[in-house]
């Protein structure tokens, strides 16, 4: 295996110059740097990452701890992380917790042992003590999608409360008053924010909240399907459903079909999270669209700035805009439609 001495000899430069080119520690004339890199390719030389990290005290690797990589929202978000990291000479280790407390703890400890330079984390909401301890040890952490309110770390989030308010108000404007809501995981800040937006919309339109219209889908398709079946089987079922993430929207649509109902003729649906095939549903789904790619990029930019400047943790929270994508899954409630038909016949 070639060494930097071999490279220096063939390129006609000093060993120190080769080291400067490899590590980027001092400027080297462009022509000289190009000659060194060409020789590295000819000799099939790759720097020893472990040795470099010992010298520079940096690995140029960041960790991304994601709650559910099967969710299209997080898949797009990870692409934003990877693109930004690669553009800045960093690699990303991606860990999927599947919303598990134990998995999250395992991956956080693993990434620390691997000496990653920082972490981007969608927390489960159950490992506060461990995360707080990592921050005390000067580990750079940026939260995405969710926050832990008592832990001082920057975060990049969506305007969750505003999005839920838009979705609920849209249903109310179509005449719906019995609006079921399918909530995600109880320990996650995103769930609480979206529920708060729903309640605020009801309050502002003079509609009292009904606890019987609130069910848990736990951010999963199957759980949301069963929860929505329960809603639809009630003696006084909702005329509309607001599902607070994309997987639960799929579950809601499955429940409607399996209950022998049609959307939006029998029941209207609005989802939170847009996804590429939302327009391919029958009917096309009305959704609250987030910006997951931009969330990933901005979180990575913040993290890399912290690593580069060796800054202390900042607790600033960036919230990105959301947009209501109106398609075809919302219509007036059947009783209102029937009333209009009766009046038109008189």
C-alpha positions as CSV (number, residue, x, y, z in Angstrom):
1,X,0.0,0.0,0.0
2,X,1.3,3.4,-1.0
3,X,2.3,5.9,1.7
4,X,2.4,9.7,1.7
5,X,6.2,9.4,1.3
6,X,5.6,7.5,-2.0
7,X,3.2,10.2,-3.1
8,X,5.6,13.0,-2.1
9,X,8.5,11.4,-4.0
10,X,6.5,10.9,-7.2
11,X,4.9,14.3,-7.1
12,X,8.2,16.0,-6.3
13,X,6.9,17.7,-3.2
14,X,7.5,17.4,0.5
15,X,5.7,15.0,2.8
16,X,4.3,18.1,4.6
17,X,2.8,19.4,1.3
18,X,1.0,16.0,0.7
19,X,-0.3,16.2,4.3
20,X,-1.6,19.7,3.7
21,X,-3.5,18.6,0.6
22,X,-5.0,15.5,2.3
23,X,-6.1,17.3,5.5
24,X,-6.7,20.8,4.1
25,X,-4.8,22.2,7.0
26,X,-2.8,24.8,5.0
27,X,-3.2,26.3,1.5
28,X,-1.3,24.7,-1.3
29,X,-0.9,26.1,-4.8
30,X,-3.7,24.8,-7.1
31,X,-1.3,23.3,-9.6
32,X,0.7,21.5,-6.9
33,X,-2.5,20.3,-5.2
34,X,-3.8,18.9,-8.5
35,X,-0.5,17.1,-9.1
36,X,-0.6,15.5,-5.6
37,X,-4.2,14.4,-6.1
38,X,-3.4,12.9,-9.5
39,X,-0.5,10.9,-8.0
40,X,-2.8,9.7,-5.2
41,X,-5.2,8.4,-7.8
42,X,-2.4,6.7,-9.8
43,X,-1.1,5.0,-6.6
44,X,-4.7,4.1,-5.5
45,X,-4.0,5.9,-2.2
46,X,-6.8,6.5,0.3
47,X,-6.1,8.5,3.6
48,X,-6.5,6.5,6.8
49,X,-9.7,8.0,8.3
50,X,-8.9,6.7,11.8
51,X,-5.4,8.3,11.7
52,X,-6.8,11.6,10.4
53,X,-9.5,11.8,13.1
54,X,-6.8,11.3,15.8
55,X,-4.8,14.2,14.4
56,X,-7.7,16.6,13.6
57,X,-10.0,15.5,16.4
58,X,-12.8,15.3,13.9
59,X,-14.2,12.4,11.8
60,X,-16.2,14.4,9.2
61,X,-19.1,12.1,10.0
62,X,-22.4,13.1,11.5
63,X,-25.2,10.9,12.7
64,X,-28.9,11.1,11.7
65,X,-31.2,9.3,14.2
66,X,-34.6,9.1,12.4
67,X,-37.8,7.8,14.0
68,X,-39.2,6.0,10.9
69,X,-37.3,5.7,7.7
70,X,-40.3,3.9,6.0
71,X,-42.3,7.2,6.4
72,X,-41.9,9.2,3.1
73,X,-41.5,12.4,5.1
74,X,-38.4,11.1,6.8
75,X,-37.0,9.6,3.7
76,X,-37.1,13.0,1.9
77,X,-35.7,14.7,5.0
78,X,-32.7,12.3,5.1
79,X,-32.0,13.2,1.5
80,X,-31.8,16.8,2.5
81,X,-29.3,15.9,5.2
82,X,-27.2,13.7,2.9
83,X,-27.0,16.3,0.1
84,X,-26.0,19.1,2.4
85,X,-23.4,16.9,4.3
86,X,-21.9,15.7,1.0
87,X,-21.5,19.2,-0.3
88,X,-19.5,20.1,2.8
89,X,-17.3,17.0,2.8
90,X,-19.2,15.1,5.4
91,X,-20.6,11.6,5.5
92,X,-23.8,10.6,7.3
93,X,-24.5,7.5,9.4
94,X,-28.3,6.9,9.4
95,X,-30.0,5.1,12.2
96,X,-33.7,4.2,12.3
97,X,-35.2,3.9,15.8
98,X,-38.7,2.8,14.7
99,X,-40.0,5.0,17.5
100,X,-38.3,2.7,20.1
101,X,-36.9,4.0,23.3
102,X,-34.3,1.2,23.4
103,X,-33.3,1.6,19.8
104,X,-32.8,5.3,20.2
105,X,-30.6,4.7,23.3
106,X,-28.6,2.0,21.5
107,X,-27.9,4.2,18.4
108,X,-27.1,7.3,20.4
109,X,-24.5,5.4,22.4
110,X,-23.2,3.7,19.2
111,X,-22.7,7.0,17.4
112,X,-20.9,8.5,20.4
113,X,-18.5,5.5,20.4
114,X,-17.9,6.1,16.7
115,X,-16.9,9.7,17.6
116,X,-19.3,11.4,15.1
117,X,-18.9,15.1,15.0
118,X,-22.6,15.8,15.7
119,X,-26.1,14.5,15.7
120,X,-29.3,15.3,13.9
121,X,-32.1,13.7,16.0
122,X,-35.9,13.2,15.7
123,X,-36.4,12.3,19.4
124,X,-38.8,9.7,20.7
125,X,-39.5,11.9,23.7
126,X,-38.3,9.3,26.2
127,X,-34.5,9.6,26.4
128,X,-34.3,13.1,27.8
129,X,-31.7,12.2,30.5
130,X,-29.3,10.6,28.0
131,X,-29.6,13.4,25.5
132,X,-29.1,16.0,28.2
133,X,-25.9,14.1,29.3
134,X,-24.6,14.1,25.7
135,X,-25.1,17.8,25.4
136,X,-23.2,18.4,28.7
137,X,-20.3,16.4,27.2
138,X,-20.3,19.0,24.3
139,X,-21.9,16.8,21.7
140,X,-23.5,19.0,19.0
141,X,-27.1,18.1,18.6
142,X,-29.9,19.5,16.3
143,X,-33.5,18.4,16.7
144,X,-35.6,17.8,13.6
145,X,-39.4,17.6,13.3
146,X,-39.7,17.4,17.2
147,X,-38.3,19.1,20.2
148,X,-37.6,18.2,23.8
149,X,-38.7,21.4,25.6
150,X,-36.4,21.1,28.6
151,X,-33.3,20.4,26.6
152,X,-31.2,23.3,25.2
153,X,-30.6,22.4,21.6
154,X,-31.5,24.1,18.3
155,X,-34.3,22.6,16.2
156,X,-35.7,22.8,12.7
157,X,-39.5,22.1,12.6
158,X,-42.7,22.8,10.7
159,X,-45.4,25.2,11.7
160,X,-47.4,22.3,13.1
161,X,-50.0,24.2,15.0
162,X,-50.7,26.5,12.1
163,X,-51.0,23.5,9.7
164,X,-53.5,21.7,11.9
165,X,-55.5,24.9,12.3
166,X,-55.6,25.3,8.4
167,X,-56.7,21.7,8.0
168,X,-59.5,21.9,10.6
169,X,-60.7,25.3,9.4
170,X,-60.9,24.0,5.9
171,X,-63.2,21.3,7.0
172,X,-65.3,23.7,9.0
173,X,-65.7,26.0,6.0
174,X,-67.3,23.1,4.2
175,X,-69.8,22.8,6.9
176,X,-68.3,20.0,9.1
177,X,-68.8,20.3,12.8
178,X,-68.2,16.7,13.9
179,X,-64.5,16.4,12.9
180,X,-62.6,13.3,14.1
181,X,-58.9,13.6,14.7
182,X,-56.3,10.8,14.5
183,X,-53.4,11.6,16.7
184,X,-49.8,10.2,16.7
185,X,-47.5,9.3,19.6
186,X,-48.4,11.0,22.9
187,X,-44.8,11.7,23.9
188,X,-43.9,13.6,20.7
189,X,-44.1,17.4,20.6
190,X,-45.4,17.3,17.0
191,X,-48.6,15.4,18.1
192,X,-49.3,18.0,20.9
193,X,-48.8,20.9,18.5
194,X,-51.2,19.5,15.9
195,X,-53.8,18.7,18.5
196,X,-53.5,22.2,19.8
197,X,-54.1,23.6,16.3
198,X,-57.2,21.4,15.9
199,X,-58.6,22.6,19.2
200,X,-57.9,26.2,18.5
201,X,-59.7,26.0,15.1
202,X,-62.8,24.4,16.8
203,X,-62.8,27.1,19.5
204,X,-62.4,30.0,17.0
205,X,-65.4,28.7,15.1
206,X,-67.6,28.1,18.2
207,X,-67.5,24.3,18.0
208,X,-67.2,22.6,21.4
209,X,-64.6,19.7,21.4
210,X,-65.9,16.2,21.6
211,X,-63.5,13.7,23.3
212,X,-65.3,10.8,21.5
213,X,-63.9,12.1,18.2
214,X,-60.3,11.9,19.3
215,X,-58.4,8.6,18.6
216,X,-54.8,7.5,18.5
217,X,-53.2,6.0,15.4
218,X,-49.7,6.0,16.9
219,X,-48.2,7.3,13.5
220,X,-48.8,3.9,11.9
221,X,-51.1,2.7,9.1
222,X,-52.6,-0.3,10.8
223,X,-53.2,1.4,14.1
224,X,-54.9,4.4,12.3
225,X,-57.0,2.0,10.3
226,X,-58.4,0.4,13.4
227,X,-58.8,3.7,15.2
228,X,-60.8,5.1,12.2
229,X,-63.0,2.0,12.1
230,X,-63.9,2.7,15.7
231,X,-64.8,6.3,14.8
232,X,-66.9,5.3,11.9
233,X,-68.8,2.7,13.8
234,X,-70.1,5.1,16.5
235,X,-73.8,5.9,16.7
236,X,-73.0,9.5,15.8
237,X,-69.9,9.2,13.6
238,X,-67.8,12.2,12.4
239,X,-68.5,13.7,9.0
240,X,-64.8,14.4,8.5
241,X,-61.5,13.0,9.6
242,X,-58.2,14.9,10.1
243,X,-55.3,12.5,10.2
244,X,-52.2,14.1,11.6
245,X,-49.5,12.3,9.6
246,X,-49.3,10.7,6.2
247,X,-49.2,7.1,7.3
248,X,-52.3,7.6,9.4
249,X,-54.0,9.3,6.4
250,X,-53.5,6.0,4.5
251,X,-54.9,4.1,7.4
252,X,-58.0,6.4,7.5
253,X,-58.6,5.9,3.8
254,X,-58.4,2.1,4.2
255,X,-60.9,2.2,7.1
256,X,-63.3,4.3,5.0
257,X,-63.2,1.7,2.2
258,X,-63.4,-1.3,4.5
259,X,-66.5,0.3,6.2
260,X,-68.3,0.5,2.8
261,X,-68.1,4.3,2.7
262,X,-66.9,6.7,0.0
263,X,-64.7,9.8,0.3
264,X,-65.8,12.5,0.1
265,X,-69.4,11.6,-0.6
266,X,-69.9,9.9,2.9
267,X,-66.9,11.3,4.8
268,X,-64.2,14.0,4.1
269,X,-60.5,13.6,4.9
270,X,-57.6,15.9,5.3
271,X,-54.1,14.6,6.0
272,X,-51.0,16.2,7.5
273,X,-47.9,15.6,5.3
274,X,-48.0,15.7,1.5
275,X,-46.4,12.9,-0.4
276,X,-45.8,12.2,-4.1
277,X,-48.7,9.9,-4.7
278,X,-51.3,12.0,-2.7
279,X,-52.7,13.2,-6.0
280,X,-53.0,9.6,-7.3
281,X,-55.5,8.6,-4.6
282,X,-59.1,8.3,-5.6
283,X,-60.1,11.0,-4.7
284,X,-56.9,13.0,-4.7
285,X,-56.0,13.8,-1.1
286,X,-56.2,17.3,0.5
287,X,-53.1,17.6,2.7
288,X,-51.0,20.0,4.7
289,X,-47.7,20.0,2.9
290,X,-44.4,20.3,4.9
291,X,-40.9,20.9,3.5
292,X,-39.0,17.9,4.7
293,X,-36.0,18.3,2.3
294,X,-35.5,21.8,3.5
295,X,-35.8,20.7,7.1
296,X,-33.0,18.3,6.6
297,X,-30.8,20.8,4.7
298,X,-31.2,23.6,7.3
299,X,-30.7,21.2,10.2
300,X,-27.4,20.1,8.7
301,X,-26.3,23.6,7.9
302,X,-26.9,24.6,11.6
303,X,-25.0,21.5,12.8
304,X,-22.0,22.0,10.6
305,X,-21.8,25.6,11.6
306,X,-21.7,24.5,15.2
307,X,-19.0,21.9,14.5
308,X,-16.9,24.3,12.5
309,X,-17.1,27.2,15.0
310,X,-17.0,24.9,18.1
311,X,-20.0,26.9,19.4
312,X,-21.9,26.2,22.5
313,X,-25.5,25.0,22.0
314,X,-28.0,27.6,20.8
315,X,-31.7,27.0,21.6
316,X,-33.1,28.8,18.6
317,X,-36.0,27.1,16.8
318,X,-36.5,27.5,13.1
319,X,-40.0,26.8,11.9
320,X,-40.7,26.3,8.2
321,X,-43.9,27.3,6.5
322,X,-46.6,24.8,5.6
323,X,-49.2,24.9,2.9
324,X,-52.7,23.5,2.5
325,X,-52.9,21.5,-0.7
326,X,-56.6,21.5,-1.7
327,X,-57.5,18.5,-3.8
328,X,-60.6,16.4,-3.9
329,X,-61.1,14.6,-0.5
330,X,-63.3,17.2,1.1
331,X,-67.0,17.9,0.4
332,X,-69.9,19.3,2.4
333,X,-71.4,16.8,4.9
334,X,-74.0,14.5,3.5
335,X,-76.8,16.0,5.7
336,X,-76.1,19.4,4.2
337,X,-76.1,18.1,0.7
338,X,-79.4,16.3,1.3
339,X,-80.9,19.5,2.6
340,X,-79.8,21.4,-0.4
341,X,-81.3,18.8,-2.7
342,X,-84.6,18.9,-0.8
343,X,-84.7,22.7,-1.0
344,X,-83.9,22.6,-4.8
345,X,-86.9,20.3,-5.3
346,X,-89.4,22.6,-3.5
